[in-house]
């Protein structure tokens, strides 16, 4: 199963549990504080997921490694490609 499939299964499971509690079946009587916290729960989870995503991207960006060897190799490839294009008559 792909990561997307795992996320969708988890969201479907949480969403169905939330809907079952939020729709309040006739035999289930939730106290008012629980009901008040349960209704905006998807919004809270979405905000928490957004904060986690921003923190993860920020951390990964701050700890991004430079690859000097790869940059030098890429410069060599670019120089070779330019030389090949000049040899074929392309002027830029």
C-alpha positions as CSV (number, residue, x, y, z in Angstrom):
1,X,0.0,0.0,0.0
2,X,1.4,3.4,-0.9
3,X,1.8,6.2,1.6
4,X,-1.2,8.0,0.0
5,X,-3.3,4.9,0.5
6,X,-2.3,4.7,4.2
7,X,-3.2,8.4,4.7
8,X,-6.5,8.0,3.0
9,X,-7.4,4.9,5.0
10,X,-6.5,6.7,8.2
11,X,-8.5,9.8,7.3
12,X,-11.5,7.7,6.3
13,X,-11.3,5.8,9.6
14,X,-11.0,9.1,11.6
15,X,-13.7,10.8,9.5
16,X,-16.2,8.0,10.0
17,X,-15.5,7.9,13.7
18,X,-16.0,11.6,13.9
19,X,-19.2,11.5,11.9
20,X,-20.6,8.7,14.0
21,X,-20.0,10.8,17.2
22,X,-20.9,14.1,15.7
23,X,-24.2,12.9,14.3
24,X,-25.1,11.6,17.7
25,X,-27.1,8.4,17.3
26,X,-30.3,8.4,19.3
27,X,-28.9,6.1,22.0
28,X,-25.7,8.1,22.6
29,X,-25.9,11.2,24.8
30,X,-22.6,13.1,24.9
31,X,-22.1,15.7,27.5
32,X,-22.2,19.3,26.2
33,X,-18.5,20.0,26.7
34,X,-17.6,16.9,24.6
35,X,-20.1,17.8,21.9
36,X,-18.7,21.4,21.8
37,X,-15.1,20.1,21.4
38,X,-16.1,17.4,18.9
39,X,-17.7,19.6,16.3
40,X,-14.7,21.8,15.4
41,X,-12.3,18.9,15.7
42,X,-11.6,18.5,11.9
43,X,-10.6,22.2,11.8
44,X,-8.3,21.8,14.7
45,X,-6.7,18.7,13.1
46,X,-6.2,20.6,9.8
47,X,-4.5,23.5,11.6
48,X,-2.3,21.1,13.5
49,X,-1.4,19.3,10.3
50,X,-0.5,22.6,8.6
51,X,1.7,23.7,11.5
52,X,3.4,20.3,11.5
53,X,4.0,20.6,7.7
54,X,5.4,24.1,8.0
55,X,7.7,23.1,10.8
56,X,8.9,20.0,8.9
57,X,9.6,22.0,5.7
58,X,11.4,24.8,7.7
59,X,13.6,22.3,9.5
60,X,14.5,20.4,6.4
61,X,15.3,23.7,4.6
62,X,17.4,24.8,7.5
63,X,19.4,21.6,7.6
64,X,19.7,21.2,3.8
65,X,23.2,19.9,2.8
66,X,25.2,21.4,0.0
67,X,26.6,18.9,-2.4
68,X,29.8,20.5,-3.8
69,X,30.8,17.4,-5.8
70,X,27.4,17.3,-7.5
71,X,27.6,21.0,-8.2
72,X,31.0,20.6,-9.8
73,X,29.8,17.7,-11.9
74,X,26.8,19.6,-13.0
75,X,29.0,22.6,-14.1
76,X,31.1,20.1,-16.1
77,X,28.0,18.7,-17.8
78,X,26.9,22.3,-18.6
79,X,30.3,23.2,-20.0
80,X,30.3,20.0,-22.2
81,X,26.8,20.7,-23.4
82,X,27.7,24.3,-24.3
83,X,30.8,23.2,-26.2
84,X,28.8,20.6,-28.1
85,X,26.2,23.1,-29.0
86,X,28.8,25.6,-30.2
87,X,30.4,22.8,-32.2
88,X,27.1,22.2,-33.9
89,X,26.7,25.9,-34.8
90,X,24.3,27.1,-32.1
91,X,25.1,30.6,-30.9
92,X,23.7,31.8,-27.6
